[in-house]
Amino acid sequence: MVDFKVSKRMLVNFRGQNKVVGGLTDKDKIAILLYISKEFANLDREDQLFSKVILICQEIFESDNTTLRLWDGEFLVPVKFVKETEPPRRNLKLGEGYSGTVFETKEPILVNDLSRSAHYFDEGEKTKSVMCVPIMQKEEILGTLAVESERENFYIIDDLEILEALTSQLALALYGVRLIEGLVTARAREAAILNQLEWDLKMGRNVQSQILPQDLSAWNGIYFASHYEPMAEVSGDLVDIVRQGHSLTAINIDVSGHGIPAALVTMAIHHQFRRSVMAGLGLTEIMEELGEKLREQLPESTYFTAFMVRIFSDYTFGYVNAGHQRMLHYKASDDTFIQYDTKGVPLGILPVRKIDYEEKQGKLEPGDFLLLISDGFSEQRNHLKDEVGVERIQTWLHDEREKLVIEGRGKVDLKKLSSSFIKRFRAYQGEVPNGDDLSFLFLYCGDSIPEASHYIQLAKQSNSKMKMEEAYAQALKAFSIDSSLKEILVFLGKMYYRDGKYTEAIRYLEEYLRTSGDNTAASHFMMGRAYYKAGMISEAKRALKMALSSDHSFAKASILLAQCYLKENAKPKAIKVLQQGVKNTPQNLELKTSLLRLESHSQKVS
């Protein structure tokens, strides 16, 4: 049984439409993900795993029935379900029914009323609404999982997202139990099983790789390089980056143990870390959240260490350590390394509060870099049983950086530095296998920031003196030197917008939002306004809705969104947007005037 309460959902009729009331909250979602990780980590047989999946679906989704199907090479075969249906379940071909359709398309579906989709089920079935998701990773699909209700409109998108997360962990856990079951009979068919197990674990690694940062593009002159290497295909290490406009937060985590249990825990940590950062919490507060939200849900005797750093737009940074390997800071000005540490205990062992952790500050200068690194590197031994150690890591980085400075005429290629460091590590390691999971994240402060900043200041001066050609030339020069600086992207976007060159404005503003992670209402409104002027109404609506989701009282966004609907001849929607705007900001006269004018015009026309 789940050890937390999920509010019961009810189906009510509101204005002629069925609506779901209750169900999953954001807090429930975190608890559910952790509960799934914990429960799956303790199973070692397929029948136990399948029974647990069915039970979890019943408890979380209040399903009337749940069906797990696996592909046998020819049919989707029902291998586990709550109760037999009438007519009885049968094997399905590709594209047959909702399960066969999901298996063929590899896309999840949510059907609110199956009576309107008769091709999805057999005549006489009682199921009214269903969520069905593929059990897969990358291109490999194993089967489907369907959660079924005898009431229509019983599930919402939030439910589907949780079911997708559950099946991702199910796929990884399935490979784990097959590993355990396979080892029992390995003596009889050792070679074949080992080959299969190796393939299974590689698939598990692909599942876990989805939570690693996919976007390593530069952020405001900060460049990234990372390395992730499990000791046994799946890993208890994690690196992650969250961009938030004026700051960037990065973390390196090491979960105790190895393999599938540790890998499942990293998924829950990843989710909680991102949620805490996006909620605007400070570093010590995030450590408390990670410790307290996860501690009760962790498998027995499991804990994790973490080092977190937050870099701001002025290149100052704060950092907090929770029993992790110290962060290295290479200072280009005096060619030295500093090791950063703070007080703080590992997470998941005992109750913790933010006062148990200490935040310290530092400053990055051009050419500096920070290195978050797991202890798998420093504790690796060679054939003589000698550990690498932190001092040797610093020596390797120093020597390889020197070579790159000479090759690049004063500039450092971060990807080459990362690659050459790994080569030095491999040479020292020799034929000795990895003793632990390996991970690191470089955060490099670009050498070119001062030069690019110089040109953007010249561009601003020229712009203030109405010397437009010079302003454009200098701003574009700054962009060519370092295209990631937020100040340059916003300046060019605003200049092109002001001069009516909306396509060019969109190019720079889109790049700014993509790389900066700025999710403020003002930034999305700026983007929506440029789209509107360029005649890209669909894109404008999306940006303006994002602005209003960040600040529902943003009157200008409501007015412009209404104008978008008027462009599409959707006057009722425009009126509805303005009505909601007036409700959210009753004191705004511009909103009231716009609404009265539009309502009055609609009455005259009717």
Disulfide bonds with the S-S distance in Angstrom:
none
